[in-house]
Amino acid sequence: MTEINYPAVVHAPHFKIQKSTNRGLEPLSERLYSSREDAATWASVLREPGDLVLIGEYSVAYYARCVVCGEFSDDERMRFADWTELGQYLTREPGWRWTCEQLVFCPNHRPDEED
C-alpha cells in the first residue's frame, strides 16, 4: 500500500483564466491558480486589448506532484481541472506515472509493476 503524503487531488477552490470568443470560452492560460487574486493578476498580463476575460472557479484540482515525496514533475508546479488532462501532461514527463486511483508517482517512487 502506498503512503500518501502529498495528495494529487486537492479539494479547494482553484481558478482558470478564460476568454470569450465567437466559439465560446477558451483558456487564456492552461494553468490553474490557487487564488482568484493570482488569476486576476495573470489575466491582466495575458489578455490582449479588447479581450473579454473571465475567471472560472473549480472546486477540485489535480496536482502533477508525487504522492510520496511531493516533488512536482517540473518547475511550473502544474495543476489541472481534469484528471485526464493531468495524465496527458505526465505522458510527456519521462519516468512519471499516474494511475486510475488518482495517484501520481515520480521516477524515484513509481511502483515496480508496469502497465
MOPAC internal coordinates of N, CA, C and O (Angstrom, degrees):
PM7 1SCF
backbone

  N    0.0000 0     0.00 0     0.00 0    0    0    0
  C    1.4473 1     0.00 0     0.00 0    1    0    0
  C    1.5323 1   108.90 1     0.00 0    2    1    0
  O    1.2310 1   120.87 1   -43.76 1    3    2    1
  N    1.3016 1   115.93 1   136.24 1    3    2    1
  C    1.4529 1   122.29 1  -177.86 1    5    3    2
  C    1.5230 1   110.88 1   -82.59 1    6    5    3
  O    1.2310 1   121.01 1   -49.19 1    7    6    5
  N    1.3215 1   115.67 1   130.81 1    7    6    5
  C    1.4618 1   120.18 1   174.25 1    9    7    6
  C    1.5259 1   108.21 1   -81.00 1   10    9    7
  O    1.2310 1   120.70 1   -58.66 1   11   10    9
  N    1.3154 1   116.26 1   121.34 1   11   10    9
  C    1.4653 1   121.06 1  -177.30 1   13   11   10
  C    1.5254 1   108.88 1  -100.14 1   14   13   11
  O    1.2310 1   121.50 1   -74.08 1   15   14   13
  N    1.3191 1   114.73 1   105.92 1   15   14   13
  C    1.4611 1   121.58 1   178.96 1   17   15   14
  C    1.5266 1   111.71 1   -96.30 1   18   17   15
  O    1.2310 1   120.72 1   151.24 1   19   18   17
  N    1.3314 1   116.24 1   -28.76 1   19   18   17
  C    1.4636 1   122.52 1  -176.76 1   21   19   18
  C    1.5254 1   108.15 1  -133.76 1   22   21   19
  O    1.2310 1   119.54 1   -84.55 1   23   22   21
  N    1.3192 1   118.49 1    95.45 1   23   22   21
  C    1.4654 1   119.58 1  -176.29 1   25   23   22
  C    1.5327 1   112.00 1   -61.68 1   26   25   23
  O    1.2310 1   121.30 1   -37.75 1   27   26   25
  N    1.3205 1   115.13 1   142.25 1   27   26   25
  C    1.4656 1   121.11 1   175.67 1   29   27   26
  C    1.5257 1   110.57 1   -80.09 1   30   29   27
  O    1.2310 1   120.33 1   157.69 1   31   30   29
  N    1.3223 1   116.97 1   -22.31 1   31   30   29
  C    1.4616 1   122.09 1   179.52 1   33   31   30
  C    1.5265 1   108.15 1  -104.90 1   34   33   31
  O    1.2310 1   120.71 1   -59.89 1   35   34   33
  N    1.3279 1   116.26 1   120.11 1   35   34   33
  C    1.4617 1   121.11 1  -177.85 1   37   35   34
  C    1.5281 1   108.75 1  -118.91 1   38   37   35
  O    1.2310 1   120.74 1   -62.97 1   39   38   37
  N    1.3184 1   116.19 1   117.03 1   39   38   37
  C    1.4597 1   122.40 1   179.65 1   41   39   38
  C    1.5219 1   109.01 1   -90.68 1   42   41   39
  O    1.2310 1   121.19 1   -91.82 1   43   42   41
  N    1.3133 1   115.33 1    88.18 1   43   42   41
  C    1.4658 1   123.13 1   179.46 1   45   43   42
  C    1.5177 1   107.17 1  -160.65 1   46   45   43
  O    1.2310 1   119.67 1   -25.41 1   47   46   45
  N    1.3137 1   118.23 1   154.59 1   47   46   45
  C    1.4701 1   119.37 1  -179.78 1   49   47   46
  C    1.5366 1   112.17 1   -60.27 1   50   49   47
  O    1.2310 1   121.29 1   -45.44 1   51   50   49
  N    1.3240 1   115.14 1   134.56 1   51   50   49
  C    1.4581 1   124.11 1   173.37 1   53   51   50
  C    1.5236 1   106.57 1  -134.99 1   54   53   51
  O    1.2310 1   120.52 1   -21.70 1   55   54   53
  N    1.3273 1   116.61 1   158.30 1   55   54   53
  C    1.4606 1   120.08 1  -170.01 1   57   55   54
  C    1.5240 1   111.02 1  -132.61 1   58   57   55
  O    1.2310 1   121.16 1   -38.57 1   59   58   57
  N    1.3304 1   115.38 1   141.43 1   59   58   57
  C    1.4569 1   122.32 1  -179.59 1   61   59   58
  C    1.5219 1   109.14 1  -124.34 1   62   61   59
  O    1.2310 1   120.90 1   -42.37 1   63   62   61
  N    1.3282 1   115.89 1   137.63 1   63   62   61
  C    1.4645 1   121.43 1   179.12 1   65   63   62
  C    1.5213 1   108.70 1   -89.95 1   66   65   63
  O    1.2310 1   120.78 1   -52.84 1   67   66   65
  N    1.3296 1   116.12 1   127.16 1   67   66   65
  C    1.4549 1   121.70 1   179.47 1   69   67   66
  C    1.5174 1   108.96 1  -130.49 1   70   69   67
  O    1.2310 1   121.28 1   -25.03 1   71   70   69
  N    1.3282 1   115.15 1   154.97 1   71   70   69
  C    1.4631 1   118.61 1   173.75 1   73   71   70
  C    1.5143 1   108.84 1  -124.20 1   74   73   71
  O    1.2310 1   121.53 1   -31.19 1   75   74   73
  N    1.3131 1   114.68 1   148.81 1   75   74   73
  C    1.4560 1   121.74 1   179.80 1   77   75   74
  C    1.5259 1   108.75 1   -85.11 1   78   77   75
  O    1.2310 1   121.05 1   -50.41 1   79   78   77
  N    1.3299 1   115.60 1   129.59 1   79   78   77
  C    1.4651 1   121.55 1   176.01 1   81   79   78
  C    1.5182 1   108.01 1  -128.61 1   82   81   79
  O    1.2310 1   120.41 1    -3.66 1   83   82   81
  N    1.3287 1   116.82 1   176.34 1   83   82   81
  C    1.4639 1   119.28 1   177.87 1   85   83   82
  C    1.5306 1   111.18 1   -68.80 1   86   85   83
  O    1.2310 1   119.49 1   169.52 1   87   86   85
  N    1.3313 1   118.58 1   -10.48 1   87   86   85
  C    1.4735 1   122.88 1   176.45 1   89   87   86
  C    1.5193 1   111.71 1   -99.54 1   90   89   87
  O    1.2310 1   119.95 1  -176.74 1   91   90   89
  N    1.3326 1   117.70 1     3.26 1   91   90   89
  C    1.4634 1   121.36 1  -178.17 1   93   91   90
  C    1.5112 1   110.49 1   111.34 1   94   93   91
  O    1.2310 1   120.72 1    22.37 1   95   94   93
  N    1.3244 1   116.23 1  -157.63 1   95   94   93
  C    1.4645 1   120.87 1   179.90 1   97   95   94
  C    1.5225 1   110.20 1   -83.94 1   98   97   95
  O    1.2310 1   121.25 1   -44.89 1   99   98   97
  N    1.3240 1   115.20 1   135.11 1   99   98   97
  C    1.4644 1   121.54 1   176.66 1  101   99   98
  C    1.5187 1   108.18 1  -129.79 1  102  101   99
  O    1.2310 1   120.48 1   -33.90 1  103  102  101
  N    1.3342 1   116.69 1   146.10 1  103  102  101
  C    1.4677 1   118.67 1   179.20 1  105  103  102
  C    1.5261 1   111.47 1   -64.28 1  106  105  103
  O    1.2310 1   120.64 1   -45.13 1  107  106  105
  N    1.3030 1   116.38 1   134.87 1  107  106  105
  C    1.4582 1   121.32 1   172.75 1  109  107  106
  C    1.5293 1   108.60 1   -88.84 1  110  109  107
  O    1.2310 1   121.21 1   155.12 1  111  110  109
  N    1.3213 1   115.30 1   -24.88 1  111  110  109
  C    1.4603 1   123.17 1   176.74 1  113  111  110
  C    1.5256 1   106.97 1  -144.97 1  114  113  111
  O    1.2310 1   120.11 1   -36.89 1  115  114  113
  N    1.3209 1   117.40 1   143.11 1  115  114  113
  C    1.4676 1   120.90 1   177.44 1  117  115  114
  C    1.5235 1   111.64 1   -78.92 1  118  117  115
  O    1.2310 1   120.52 1   164.98 1  119  118  117
  N    1.2894 1   116.62 1   -15.02 1  119  118  117
  C    1.4621 1   121.89 1  -175.88 1  121  119  118
  C    1.5253 1   112.00 1   -75.00 1  122  121  119
  O    1.2310 1   120.82 1   -36.06 1  123  122  121
  N    1.3238 1   116.03 1   143.94 1  123  122  121
  C    1.4616 1   122.53 1   167.58 1  125  123  122
  C    1.5204 1   107.56 1   -97.52 1  126  125  123
  O    1.2310 1   120.63 1   -41.89 1  127  126  125
  N    1.3174 1   116.40 1   138.11 1  127  126  125
  C    1.4617 1   121.97 1  -179.17 1  129  127  126
  C    1.5164 1   109.48 1  -106.98 1  130  129  127
  O    1.2310 1   120.53 1   -34.19 1  131  130  129
  N    1.3354 1   116.58 1   145.81 1  131  130  129
  C    1.4615 1   119.70 1  -176.38 1  133  131  130
  C    1.5226 1   113.05 1   -84.32 1  134  133  131
  O    1.2310 1   120.06 1   172.39 1  135  134  133
  N    1.3430 1   117.49 1    -7.61 1  135  134  133
  C    1.4618 1   119.22 1   175.45 1  137  135  134
  C    1.5305 1   109.59 1  -140.62 1  138  137  135
  O    1.2310 1   121.25 1   -28.84 1  139  138  137
  N    1.3208 1   115.22 1   151.16 1  139  138  137
  C    1.4572 1   120.55 1   177.09 1  141  139  138
  C    1.5371 1   110.29 1   -62.82 1  142  141  139
  O    1.2310 1   120.65 1   144.82 1  143  142  141
  N    1.3329 1   116.36 1   -35.18 1  143  142  141
  C    1.4612 1   120.85 1   179.84 1  145  143  142
  C    1.5296 1   111.53 1   -63.05 1  146  145  143
  O    1.2310 1   120.20 1   135.55 1  147  146  145
  N    1.3446 1   117.22 1   -44.45 1  147  146  145
  C    1.4698 1   120.55 1   176.90 1  149  147  146
  C    1.5254 1   110.81 1   -61.55 1  150  149  147
  O    1.2310 1   120.76 1   136.57 1  151  150  149
  N    1.3231 1   116.14 1   -43.43 1  151  150  149
  C    1.4689 1   120.01 1   179.47 1  153  151  150
  C    1.5284 1   110.55 1   -62.25 1  154  153  151
  O    1.2310 1   120.09 1   137.34 1  155  154  153
  N    1.3190 1   117.44 1   -42.66 1  155  154  153
  C    1.4728 1   120.99 1   179.88 1  157  155  154
  C    1.5282 1   110.92 1   -64.85 1  158  157  155
  O    1.2310 1   120.45 1   139.95 1  159  158  157
  N    1.3268 1   116.74 1   -40.05 1  159  158  157
  C    1.4657 1   120.26 1   178.11 1  161  159  158
  C    1.5195 1   110.68 1   -61.75 1  162  161  159
  O    1.2310 1   120.50 1   131.82 1  163  162  161
  N    1.3286 1   116.65 1   -48.18 1  163  162  161
  C    1.4672 1   120.00 1   179.91 1  165  163  162
  C    1.5169 1   111.90 1   -68.15 1  166  165  163
  O    1.2310 1   119.95 1   146.92 1  167  166  165
  N    1.3243 1   117.71 1   -33.08 1  167  166  165
  C    1.4717 1   120.14 1   177.30 1  169  167  166
  C    1.5176 1   110.06 1   -61.30 1  170  169  167
  O    1.2310 1   120.36 1   140.63 1  171  170  169
  N    1.3258 1   116.93 1   -39.37 1  171  170  169
  C    1.4702 1   119.37 1   179.98 1  173  171  170
  C    1.5282 1   111.44 1   -67.82 1  174  173  171
  O    1.2310 1   120.37 1   151.23 1  175  174  173
  N    1.3182 1   116.90 1   -28.77 1  175  174  173
  C    1.4666 1   121.31 1   178.60 1  177  175  174
  C    1.5284 1   111.41 1   -79.33 1  178  177  175
  O    1.2310 1   120.05 1   139.24 1  179  178  177
  N    1.3250 1   117.51 1   -40.76 1  179  178  177
  C    1.4606 1   122.39 1  -172.00 1  181  179  178
  C    1.5273 1   115.09 1   -85.75 1  182  181  179
  O    1.2310 1   120.27 1   157.99 1  183  182  181
  N    1.3108 1   117.09 1   -22.01 1  183  182  181
  C    1.4638 1   119.57 1  -173.62 1  185  183  182
  C    1.5195 1   111.59 1   -73.05 1  186  185  183
  O    1.2310 1   121.58 1   -30.63 1  187  186  185
  N    1.3209 1   114.59 1   149.37 1  187  186  185
  C    1.4636 1   122.48 1   173.76 1  189  187  186
  C    1.5335 1   107.71 1   -93.81 1  190  189  187
  O    1.2310 1   120.01 1   -24.04 1  191  190  189
  N    1.3247 1   117.59 1   155.96 1  191  190  189
  C    1.4700 1   118.84 1   176.05 1  193  191  190
  C    1.5377 1   110.17 1   -56.43 1  194  193  191
  O    1.2310 1   120.90 1   -47.01 1  195  194  193
  N    1.3078 1   115.88 1   132.99 1  195  194  193
  C    1.4621 1   120.99 1   179.07 1  197  195  194
  C    1.5194 1   114.66 1    90.54 1  198  197  195
  O    1.2310 1   119.46 1   169.47 1  199  198  197
  N    1.3324 1   118.63 1   -10.53 1  199  198  197
  C    1.4685 1   121.15 1   178.08 1  201  199  198
  C    1.5235 1   110.46 1   -67.22 1  202  201  199
  O    1.2310 1   121.05 1   -43.40 1  203  202  201
  N    1.3300 1   115.60 1   136.60 1  203  202  201
  C    1.4578 1   121.28 1   169.75 1  205  203  202
  C    1.5261 1   106.02 1   -94.34 1  206  205  203
  O    1.2310 1   120.68 1   -70.52 1  207  206  205
  N    1.3195 1   116.30 1   109.48 1  207  206  205
  C    1.4631 1   122.05 1  -173.78 1  209  207  206
  C    1.5205 1   109.75 1  -107.30 1  210  209  207
  O    1.2310 1   121.26 1   -45.77 1  211  210  209
  N    1.3285 1   115.20 1   134.23 1  211  210  209
  C    1.4610 1   122.63 1   177.84 1  213  211  210
  C    1.5208 1   108.90 1  -123.01 1  214  213  211
  O    1.2310 1   120.54 1   -29.93 1  215  214  213
  N    1.3082 1   116.57 1   150.07 1  215  214  213
  C    1.4575 1   121.59 1   175.82 1  217  215  214
  C    1.5194 1   107.34 1  -112.96 1  218  217  215
  O    1.2310 1   121.34 1   -65.39 1  219  218  217
  N    1.3361 1   115.04 1   114.61 1  219  218  217
  C    1.4606 1   121.23 1   179.04 1  221  219  218
  C    1.5162 1   110.91 1   -91.33 1  222  221  219
  O    1.2310 1   120.64 1   -36.51 1  223  222  221
  N    1.3257 1   116.38 1   143.49 1  223  222  221
  C    1.4613 1   121.17 1  -179.96 1  225  223  222
  C    1.5209 1   110.10 1  -107.69 1  226  225  223
  O    1.2310 1   121.03 1   -43.25 1  227  226  225
  N    1.3170 1   115.63 1   136.75 1  227  226  225
  C    1.4578 1   123.41 1   176.94 1  229  227  226
  C    1.5177 1   108.03 1  -120.58 1  230  229  227
  O    1.2310 1   120.26 1   -36.77 1  231  230  229
  N    1.3146 1   117.10 1   143.23 1  231  230  229
  C    1.4642 1   120.73 1  -177.32 1  233  231  230
  C    1.5250 1   112.77 1   -90.53 1  234  233  231
  O    1.2310 1   120.34 1   172.20 1  235  234  233
  N    1.3175 1   116.96 1    -7.80 1  235  234  233
  C    1.4569 1   121.43 1   179.32 1  237  235  234
  C    1.5227 1   108.26 1  -143.02 1  238  237  235
  O    1.2310 1   121.06 1   -31.81 1  239  238  237
  N    1.3284 1   115.57 1   148.19 1  239  238  237
  C    1.4629 1   121.25 1   176.16 1  241  239  238
  C    1.5225 1   108.18 1  -135.93 1  242  241  239
  O    1.2310 1   121.34 1   -28.18 1  243  242  241
  N    1.3232 1   115.05 1   151.82 1  243  242  241
  C    1.4588 1   122.63 1   179.85 1  245  243  242
  C    1.5208 1   108.10 1  -113.44 1  246  245  243
  O    1.2310 1   120.96 1   -61.00 1  247  246  245
  N    1.3283 1   115.77 1   119.00 1  247  246  245
  C    1.4649 1   122.03 1  -174.04 1  249  247  246
  C    1.5235 1   110.71 1   -95.01 1  250  249  247
  O    1.2310 1   120.78 1   -43.89 1  251  250  249
  N    1.3312 1   116.11 1   136.11 1  251  250  249
  C    1.4633 1   122.25 1   176.28 1  253  251  250
  C    1.5282 1   108.42 1   -85.85 1  254  253  251
  O    1.2310 1   120.94 1  -116.77 1  255  254  253
  N    1.3438 1   115.81 1    63.23 1  255  254  253
  C    1.4600 1   121.35 1   179.50 1  257  255  254
  C    1.5225 1   109.63 1  -134.93 1  258  257  255
  O    1.2310 1   121.33 1   -30.08 1  259  258  257
  N    1.3015 1   115.06 1   149.92 1  259  258  257
  C    1.4642 1   122.04 1  -179.45 1  261  259  258
  C    1.5291 1   109.69 1   -67.37 1  262  261  259
  O    1.2310 1   120.92 1   -47.16 1  263  262  261
  N    1.3271 1   115.85 1   132.84 1  263  262  261
  C    1.4670 1   119.80 1  -179.46 1  265  263  262
  C    1.5241 1   112.44 1   -73.17 1  266  265  263
  O    1.2310 1   119.94 1   164.64 1  267  266  265
  N    1.3275 1   117.73 1   -15.36 1  267  266  265
  C    1.4634 1   121.36 1  -179.18 1  269  267  266
  C    1.5240 1   111.19 1   -90.36 1  270  269  267
  O    1.2310 1   120.02 1   127.52 1  271  270  269
  N    1.3548 1   117.57 1   -52.48 1  271  270  269
  C    1.4725 1   120.39 1  -172.74 1  273  271  270
  C    1.5325 1   113.88 1  -107.88 1  274  273  271
  O    1.2310 1   119.63 1   166.68 1  275  274  273
  N    1.3276 1   118.31 1   -13.32 1  275  274  273
  C    1.4569 1   121.20 1   178.54 1  277  275  274
  C    1.5155 1   114.66 1    85.47 1  278  277  275
  O    1.2310 1   120.00 1   179.44 1  279  278  277
  N    1.3453 1   117.60 1    -0.56 1  279  278  277
  C    1.4596 1   121.04 1   179.30 1  281  279  278
  C    1.5317 1   109.55 1   -66.19 1  282  281  279
  O    1.2310 1   121.02 1   -45.49 1  283  282  281
  N    1.3459 1   115.65 1   134.51 1  283  282  281
  C    1.4617 1   120.27 1   174.31 1  285  283  282
  C    1.5186 1   109.17 1   -84.66 1  286  285  283
  O    1.2310 1   120.73 1   -22.95 1  287  286  285
  N    1.3089 1   116.22 1   157.05 1  287  286  285
  C    1.4636 1   120.63 1  -176.88 1  289  287  286
  C    1.5217 1   112.49 1   -70.87 1  290  289  287
  O    1.2310 1   119.70 1   161.77 1  291  290  289
  N    1.3285 1   118.18 1   -18.23 1  291  290  289
  C    1.4622 1   121.23 1   177.21 1  293  291  290
  C    1.5290 1   109.30 1  -157.00 1  294  293  291
  O    1.2310 1   120.91 1    -2.65 1  295  294  293
  N    1.3108 1   115.86 1   177.35 1  295  294  293
  C    1.4652 1   120.77 1  -176.81 1  297  295  294
  C    1.5185 1   113.99 1   -70.48 1  298  297  295
  O    1.2310 1   120.18 1   166.01 1  299  298  297
  N    1.3327 1   117.27 1   -13.99 1  299  298  297
  C    1.4652 1   119.97 1  -177.36 1  301  299  298
  C    1.5252 1   113.11 1   -82.70 1  302  301  299
  O    1.2310 1   120.02 1   170.74 1  303  302  301
  N    1.3274 1   117.57 1    -9.26 1  303  302  301
  C    1.4673 1   122.44 1   178.36 1  305  303  302
  C    1.5277 1   110.89 1    51.15 1  306  305  303
  O    1.2310 1   121.15 1  -123.73 1  307  306  305
  N    1.3176 1   115.41 1    56.27 1  307  306  305
  C    1.4657 1   121.75 1  -172.78 1  309  307  306
  C    1.5216 1   112.54 1   -66.87 1  310  309  307
  O    1.2310 1   122.08 1   -36.86 1  311  310  309
  N    1.3362 1   113.63 1   143.14 1  311  310  309
  C    1.4606 1   124.70 1   174.89 1  313  311  310
  C    1.5191 1   107.05 1  -130.90 1  314  313  311
  O    1.2310 1   120.44 1   -31.50 1  315  314  313
  N    1.3099 1   116.77 1   148.50 1  315  314  313
  C    1.4591 1   121.01 1  -175.61 1  317  315  314
  C    1.5221 1   111.06 1  -132.15 1  318  317  315
  O    1.2310 1   120.72 1   -26.26 1  319  318  317
  N    1.3175 1   116.22 1   153.74 1  319  318  317
  C    1.4642 1   121.99 1   178.11 1  321  319  318
  C    1.5242 1   111.41 1   -86.99 1  322  321  319
  O    1.2310 1   120.30 1   170.19 1  323  322  321
  N    1.3275 1   117.03 1    -9.81 1  323  322  321
  C    1.4631 1   121.67 1  -175.28 1  325  323  322
  C    1.5352 1   108.72 1  -138.31 1  326  325  323
  O    1.2310 1   120.48 1   -45.31 1  327  326  325
  N    1.3387 1   116.68 1   134.69 1  327  326  325
  C    1.4655 1   121.64 1  -178.98 1  329  327  326
  C    1.5238 1   111.57 1   -62.17 1  330  329  327
  O    1.2310 1   120.10 1   142.70 1  331  330  329
  N    1.3175 1   117.41 1   -37.30 1  331  330  329
  C    1.4601 1   120.97 1   179.88 1  333  331  330
  C    1.5297 1   111.07 1   -66.15 1  334  333  331
  O    1.2310 1   119.97 1   142.17 1  335  334  333
  N    1.3268 1   117.66 1   -37.83 1  335  334  333
  C    1.4734 1   120.73 1   175.99 1  337  335  334
  C    1.5266 1   110.15 1   -61.16 1  338  337  335
  O    1.2310 1   120.49 1   137.36 1  339  338  337
  N    1.3300 1   116.66 1   -42.64 1  339  338  337
  C    1.4597 1   120.47 1   177.56 1  341  339  338
  C    1.5239 1   109.72 1   -60.17 1  342  341  339
  O    1.2310 1   120.13 1   135.07 1  343  342  341
  N    1.3164 1   117.36 1   -44.93 1  343  342  341
  C    1.4573 1   121.12 1   179.84 1  345  343  342
  C    1.5170 1   112.69 1   -61.17 1  346  345  343
  O    1.2310 1   120.60 1   137.23 1  347  346  345
  N    1.3268 1   116.46 1   -42.77 1  347  346  345
  C    1.4627 1   120.39 1   178.03 1  349  347  346
  C    1.5204 1   110.74 1   -63.30 1  350  349  347
  O    1.2310 1   120.55 1   140.98 1  351  350  349
  N    1.3088 1   116.56 1   -39.02 1  351  350  349
  C    1.4601 1   121.38 1   178.20 1  353  351  350
  C    1.5307 1   110.72 1   -64.21 1  354  353  351
  O    1.2310 1   120.37 1   135.63 1  355  354  353
  N    1.3405 1   116.90 1   -44.37 1  355  354  353
  C    1.4611 1   120.41 1  -176.52 1  357  355  354
  C    1.5266 1   112.99 1   -70.42 1  358  357  355
  O    1.2310 1   119.68 1   159.76 1  359  358  357
  N    1.3174 1   118.21 1   -20.24 1  359  358  357
  C    1.4734 1   119.08 1   176.67 1  361  359  358
  C    1.5235 1   110.63 1   -64.76 1  362  361  359
  O    1.2310 1   120.00 1   160.47 1  363  362  361
  N    1.3295 1   117.60 1   -19.53 1  363  362  361
  C    1.4723 1   121.49 1   177.69 1  365  363  362
  C    1.5294 1   112.32 1   -91.19 1  366  365  363
  O    1.2310 1   120.23 1   178.27 1  367  366  365
  N    1.3200 1   117.17 1    -1.73 1  367  366  365
  C    1.4660 1   121.90 1  -179.32 1  369  367  366
  C    1.5338 1   108.76 1  -105.29 1  370  369  367
  O    1.2310 1   119.92 1   -71.93 1  371  370  369
  N    1.3346 1   117.76 1   108.07 1  371  370  369
  C    1.4712 1   120.70 1  -175.76 1  373  371  370
  C    1.5289 1   113.18 1   -55.74 1  374  373  371
  O    1.2310 1   121.18 1   -50.06 1  375  374  373
  N    1.3324 1   115.35 1   129.94 1  375  374  373
  C    1.4529 1   121.50 1   175.43 1  377  375  374
  C    1.5123 1   116.05 1    84.99 1  378  377  375
  O    1.2310 1   119.96 1   168.36 1  379  378  377
  N    1.3201 1   117.69 1   -11.64 1  379  378  377
  C    1.4660 1   120.25 1  -179.53 1  381  379  378
  C    1.5187 1   109.88 1   -82.28 1  382  381  379
  O    1.2310 1   121.17 1   -30.58 1  383  382  381
  N    1.3383 1   115.36 1   149.42 1  383  382  381
  C    1.4670 1   120.68 1  -179.07 1  385  383  382
  C    1.5209 1   109.81 1  -138.05 1  386  385  383
  O    1.2310 1   121.10 1   -38.16 1  387  386  385
  N    1.3189 1   115.50 1   141.84 1  387  386  385
  C    1.4592 1   121.70 1   174.26 1  389  387  386
  C    1.5151 1   106.87 1  -125.79 1  390  389  387
  O    1.2310 1   120.20 1   -29.97 1  391  390  389
  N    1.3312 1   117.23 1   150.03 1  391  390  389
  C    1.4635 1   120.73 1  -174.80 1  393  391  390
  C    1.5249 1   110.71 1  -123.05 1  394  393  391
  O    1.2310 1   120.98 1   -15.04 1  395  394  393
  N    1.3150 1   115.74 1   164.96 1  395  394  393
  C    1.4642 1   120.69 1   177.57 1  397  395  394
  C    1.5376 1   110.84 1   -69.93 1  398  397  395
  O    1.2310 1   120.25 1   166.42 1  399  398  397
  N    1.3363 1   117.13 1   -13.58 1  399  398  397
  C    1.4689 1   121.14 1   176.13 1  401  399  398
  C    1.5283 1   111.47 1   -84.45 1  402  401  399
  O    1.2310 1   120.60 1  -171.57 1  403  402  401
  N    1.3309 1   116.46 1     8.43 1  403  402  401
  C    1.4666 1   124.36 1  -179.46 1  405  403  402
  C    1.5260 1   111.35 1    62.19 1  406  405  403
  O    1.2310 1   121.61 1  -130.12 1  407  406  405
  N    1.3254 1   114.52 1    49.88 1  407  406  405
  C    1.4495 1   122.98 1   173.92 1  409  407  406
  C    1.5222 1   108.60 1  -119.18 1  410  409  407
  O    1.2310 1   120.61 1   -32.93 1  411  410  409
  N    1.3255 1   116.44 1   147.07 1  411  410  409
  C    1.4586 1   122.66 1   178.16 1  413  411  410
  C    1.5245 1   107.51 1  -124.97 1  414  413  411
  O    1.2310 1   120.88 1   -44.68 1  415  414  413
  N    1.3482 1   115.93 1   135.32 1  415  414  413
  C    1.4580 1   121.11 1  -179.69 1  417  415  414
  C    1.5214 1   110.72 1  -127.81 1  418  417  415
  O    1.2310 1   121.15 1   -43.81 1  419  418  417
  N    1.3334 1   115.41 1   136.19 1  419  418  417
  C    1.4668 1   121.13 1   173.69 1  421  419  418
  C    1.5298 1   107.92 1   -79.33 1  422  421  419
  O    1.2310 1   119.96 1   -10.03 1  423  422  421
  N    1.3338 1   117.68 1   169.97 1  423  422  421
  C    1.4710 1   119.63 1   179.68 1  425  423  422
  C    1.5364 1   113.31 1   -58.36 1  426  425  423
  O    1.2310 1   119.43 1   151.08 1  427  426  425
  N    1.3365 1   118.68 1   -28.92 1  427  426  425
  C    1.4606 1   121.08 1  -178.74 1  429  427  426
  C    1.5192 1   113.85 1   -78.77 1  430  429  427
  O    1.2310 1   119.64 1   160.85 1  431  430  429
  N    1.3357 1   118.30 1   -19.15 1  431  430  429
  C    1.4587 1   120.89 1  -175.17 1  433  431  430
  C    1.5264 1   114.13 1  -123.74 1  434  433  431
  O    1.2310 1   120.37 1  -172.62 1  435  434  433
  N    1.3037 1   116.90 1     7.38 1  435  434  433
  C    1.4634 1   117.96 1  -178.71 1  437  435  434
  C    1.5345 1   109.82 1   -66.50 1  438  437  435
  O    1.2310 1   120.65 1   -34.87 1  439  438  437
  N    1.3269 1   116.36 1   145.13 1  439  438  437
  C    1.4679 1   119.93 1   179.23 1  441  439  438
  C    1.5321 1   110.95 1   -60.67 1  442  441  439
  O    1.2310 1   121.17 1   -25.60 1  443  442  441
  N    1.3079 1   115.37 1   154.40 1  443  442  441
  C    1.4642 1   120.68 1  -177.67 1  445  443  442
  C    1.5086 1   113.80 1   -65.82 1  446  445  443
  O    1.2310 1   120.16 1   144.75 1  447  446  445
  N    1.3281 1   117.30 1   -35.25 1  447  446  445
  C    1.4642 1   119.93 1  -176.39 1  449  447  446
  C    1.5272 1   110.71 1   -71.65 1  450  449  447
  O    1.2310 1   121.23 1   -35.56 1  451  450  449
  N    1.2962 1   115.25 1   144.44 1  451  450  449
  C    1.4611 1   122.44 1   177.88 1  453  451  450
  C    1.5177 1   108.90 1  -105.77 1  454  453  451
  O    1.2310 1   120.98 1   -20.76 1  455  454  453
  N    1.3482 1   115.72 1   159.24 1  455  454  453
  C    1.4782 1   120.30 1   177.96 1  457  455  454
  C    1.5202 1   110.58 1   -64.69 1  458  457  455
  O    1.2310 1   120.10 1   180.00 1  459  458  457

